[in-house]
Structure formats: structure tokens, C-alpha cells
Amino acid sequence: MIRLTWVQPEDLIGHELRQAAEDGRTSGPDGDRVRAIAARWHAAGGHDAPPRAGASEPGAARLRGLAEELLDELAAIPSPLDEPSDLAAIIAACPAWPAPGEAGPVSEARVLGAWLGRAAGCVLGKPVEKIPREGIREIAEATGNWPIRGWFTAKGLPDDVARRWPWNRRSAVNSLAENIDGVPEDDDLNYPLLALSVLERHGRDFTTADVARLWLDELPAGRTFTAERVAYRNLLDGVEPPHTATHRNPFREWIGALIRADVYGWVNPGDPAAAAEHAWRDARLTHTANGIYGAMFVAAMCAAAMVATDVAEVVRAGLAVVPERSRLHEAVRLAAADAAREDDFEHVIDLLHERHGALHWVHTVNNAALIAATLIHGRGDFTATIAGAVAGGWDTDSAGATAGSVAGALNAGVPDRWRMRNSLASSLTGFDGVGLDALAARTRGMMRA
């Protein structure tokens, strides 16, 4: 049987049952229905992992058919939580929704700083993606890089530590200090390129359908993951947005939409509301509820970071576009308070893991909380900010990229130690080898006149 991760129905059931627990369906009035579905799945031999090697084709086909049936039954059970995905309802749920802003003068240095910061934070986190925080710390300590103040390295890393915490093979080679030569390709950098492309092709009034068509034209399916891969499959099956976000998509509240949002903030300097609306149009292709809110939160922060001088102001701007009764709002609010109160950032991370440790490591809620915490605790210090995002041990390259974007904009640049050769690798048409300075210029060209 050919295995393709993130899309096989039998692989999705476990994730959808987990999503049901997170969005309240297991404790609400329909909890018995969810538990009955789980019981049917396990009684049929279903489990969270792919089928065992040697499973018969007829048996596997029956299990897949049941998985499709149960996924659709689960989708018919509504969440009891008040977490809307419609833009008008989201705005109504945000008492502090910002008034339309007027873009003031934005320095070229801030826009370039945002691109440089995103690239640096991403590359710092790439080698240790999927490694838990204790492993990240042990690697850093073993190579004299704790607290984290520079790129990760394999030089001097003891063999026993390397065996205990193996590097992320997909990305480590070109992201270690001894090998960095330009900015290596990553989905956390490809998606900002796509956001810039949709603005250039369709203007500031682009639609979700425009984003979908661009993906089909330019984004290799193999460069998508989790919710994005499911939505891509749905598009190929003829499903129209926004149903692409909900049809057999248990990853709809994971981090994918959040990592696509920065450019929508950069092109709306000082206007978090417009940035959040742009991010919503993009995010609804793949995500719902907190998955959408994460994108809006980041876009609003990036818009504020283009003109603000204080990081607390930036985080407040992000929170203003997140529904107050949502899980994301509470998580970010508590994380920001922890970071403002605690001197030791490791203790802040302890608190985050106590509250959100049960979530998947690429969920939106835990990573957005970590991003807010490291921004507040870093107080504008670029190195401390991206180091904190990576030390948290969840989606290290994504959290590092977003934190770096905001800090790079606020500082109108990044320290020399975090600058790489001015060439970004990408599989997207027309972008391979592009300079970050060229991207900054194109970004400025999409700002409202």
C-alpha cells in the first residue's frame, strides 16, 4: 500500500478524535456520540498509526472505508465552544477590534529587518525541529551555546548526545553554523513568498479562491504538510474553499495558517485590522477557529511592528483581533503575563508546558503563546527573542521565524551574527536565489499608497 502522510483517512481518525476533545465535543452534549465513534474505530482494529506491514489489501480497504465514514460522522458533530470562523462574527467577538489605521512612513530598514529576522529565526530553529526542549538544551550546552546565542553546530557535539537527540535530517545539514551558505528552503519561508505573490498578482482585494489557484499553479504538493496538504488534496478533489478547511481535515487548528501571515502585516503598517482581514482570507482556505485566529494574531502584530517602538504594544495589537472567549486569546494573555512577571524565561516555558503540553507540537495555541511570551520577555532584544522561541521546544523553526519577524522589524535589522548570504533557496517559480533586499523592496511596493 502506498503511504502518503497527512491525507490517508485511516491516519486522520486519531487526530480528529483528539481535535474533538480539544474543541469540546467529548465533554458537551454530543460526547457520547464521539465516544461511540471512537469505540467503533478501535473495535474494527483501527488505531492512530499507519497499518502494520503485511496488512491485507481487502482489510486495509475496509478500514479506510470505515475511516471515511467516521470522519464524516465526527464532522457533523458541532463544537459547543463560541469560536467563530466567519470574519463578521470574529470581529463581533473582539471588543477591542482596532479602528482602521493610517499608514505612516515606514523605513526600508524595518521591512528588510522583518525579512532578515524571519529568515534568521527559521534557520536557527530548523536543526532542532521535533526535538523536545530538554534535548535542545542538552545539545546547546554540550556545544557551549547555552543560553542560545548563535547557530547550532555539530562540531564538538559528543556522540552520545547526538545519538540521544538526532538532528532533523531534512533540514539540519544546511542550517548548522558550519554549513550555512545563504538561506535554505523551508515552508516557513515559502509561504511568505506565496503571500507576496498573491498580492502582486491580484492586488490587495485578493480572495481565498485566488490563494487556492496560486497554490495549484505554483506550490508543489510535496512542500505542503498537515492542514495544507489536506486542503490541497481537497482542491484536487473539487472541494471549494472554505470547505477545503473542514472536509476531513483534523489539522485545521494547527500552525500552518499562522506561518503564512507575516506579509499581510508588513504591507499594512500601522493597520492591524486590515492585516488581520488579509490573513483571514488566506487562512480560511485551510483552517478554522483558533487556526484562523493564529494567522490574524500574527498579521496584526507584524502590522504594528512596522511602526511601533514597544513590544508590549505589538502583542496587544495582536490580541485585539482574537476573540476574547477563544482558547487562543486566553493562552496568549496568560503567556504575556507570565513573561512580564518572571525573570527566568525557563520558568515561563515551564508554565507554558504545564498548560499546553498535551497539544500537538505544531498546534497553533501553544506556539502562539510561546511567541507572545518570548517577545514580551525579550523586550526587543533580537537574540533573546528568537532563542526563547526555539528553546521552547515546540515548532522551533516556525516560532523562531515569527518571533524573528516581529523583533527584526522593531529593531529595523538584525545583529550581524544572524545575517546570512543574501540568497534564499526556494522551489517556487522565480524565487530561487532571490535576495532578501529584493523581497523587502517588493513588499514595500504592495503597501497601501
Order of alpha helices (4+ residues) and beta strands (2+ residues): alpha-alpha-alpha-alpha-alpha-alpha-alpha-alpha-alpha-alpha-alpha-alpha-alpha-alpha-alpha-alpha-alpha-alpha-alpha-alpha
